[in-house]
Amino acid sequence: MMMQTEENSPNNNLKRINIDPYEMLIRKLERMSWNGLSDPEFHLDKSAVIMWFSQFREYSDEVVKSAMIEGILNNQFHNISYILNLVQSNDFRAMPSMDVYKLLYKFVSSVPKAIEEWIDDSDLAMSQNVLALLSQSHKVNF
C-alpha cells in the first residue's frame, strides 16, 4: 500500500514513501516486548492489520504513523492535547472536527485483537471513552 505526501505539505519529505503498516507494527511490537522472546509476527493477523490500517489510506505518512504508534501503541488518544493537535493537522483541515473525532473513534475502536493484547486495557478504554465523548458516539463506560 502506498501513501503519498502532498507536494504543498509543510513536511520536509516531499517524495512518495512506501509504508508497510505490518512491518511498522512488527518493529514497534518487538521493541515493546519485555523479554525479546515473543514473536509479534506469530500473533498478528496480517490481513486484519492491513484492513485496520486502510482506514487511513487517504492520509499522510505523518498522520498514519502518529495515529498508529503514538495514538494507539503509546496511549496518546486519551490525551486531549494530542487529539487536538492531530485534528488540526493539514490532512484534516477540510473536515469538520466532529467527522475527524468519529474517524479517530472508529480507528481506536477497531484495533485488531492481537494488537489490543499489547495495550493496557484501561489505556485503550480511556482512549475510546475520550474519543466517544468528542465524537458524541455515546459508548462511554466510566
N, C-alpha and C positions, 0 to 999 in steps of 0.2 A: 504494500500500500504506500502511496507516495503523498506526502504533504508538501504544500508549497507555501513559501512566504511571499507576501505581496511585494511588488517591486518598490512601492512607495512606503513600505513599512519602515519604522524608525530603527528596526533591528539592523545590526551590522551585517547580519547574514542575509545577503541578497540573492543567493543562488538556491536552487532546489536541493532539498535534503531528503534522503530516504530515511524514514523512521520505521523500525521494526518494533512495534509495541511489545511483542512477545519477548524479544531479546532484551529490550529495555527493562521489562519487569523481571526477567530472569536475573539479570545483573543486580538489580536493586534487591531482590529477594535473597540472592546469595550473600550480599553484604549484610542483610538483616539477620541471616541465620546465625544463631548464637553459637552453634557448635561446629559449623563448617562441614558437617557430615550430611546434613539434609540436602536433598537434591530437589530444588524447586521445580525443575523441568518434569520430574516424575509426577508431581502433584498437580500441575497446571494443565487444563484443557485448552489447547491452543485455539480451537475454534471459538470457545466461549470468550477468551481474552480478545480475539480479533473482533468478534461481534460487539463486545463491550466498548472496545476502542473505536469502532466505526461510528459511534455516536458523535465523535469529534473529528470526523474526516474532513470537514469543511473549514477547520480552524488551523491556525498557525502552529508550528512546532513548539513555540514558546508556551502557548496556552495548553497544548496537549501534555507536554512534559509537566507543566505546573499542576494541572488537574490530576494527572496520574500519580506523580511522585510526591509533590508537596501536599496536594489536597487529600489524596487517599492514603498513601503509604506513610506520610509524615503527619497525618491527622490535622491538617490545617483547615479543613472545611468547617470546623466548629469555631474558627477564629473569624469574627466579623470583619476585621481589618483585611485579612487575606481575601475573603469573599468580595468585599467592596473593590479592592484593587483588581481582582480578576474580572469583575463585571465591567470595570471601567477601561479594560484593555481595548485596543483598536478592533479586535475581532468581534466584539460585542457592541460596538458603538452604535450601530444602526438598529439594534434590537431593543425593544422595551425591557427595562430591568426585570420586570416580572417574568418575561419569557426566558431570560438568562437564568434566573433563580430556578425556574421549572426545569430547564435543561440540566442544570447542575444537580438538582434534587434527583432527577431521573438517573443521572450518571452515578451518583453516590448510592442510590437505592438498588442499582442493578450490578453491583460489584460481584464478579464471579465467586462462587463458593470457595474455591481454592485460594484466592487472594484474600477473601474475607477471613480465612483462618489465620492469616499472618497479621491481622489488625486486631487490636484490642476491641472487644465487643462494646465496651462503654464509649470508646472514642468514636467508633463507627455510628453508634446510636445517637451520640451527641451531634455529630455532623449531619446525620439525617434529620434530626429534630430542628436544628438551626435552619437548614435549607427548607424544611417543611414549613416553618414559620414564615420565612422570607417569601416563599413561593405560594403561600396560603394553600398548601396541599393537605393540611389537616390530618397528618399522620403522626402527630406529636404524642409521645407516651412518656410523660415525666414521672 
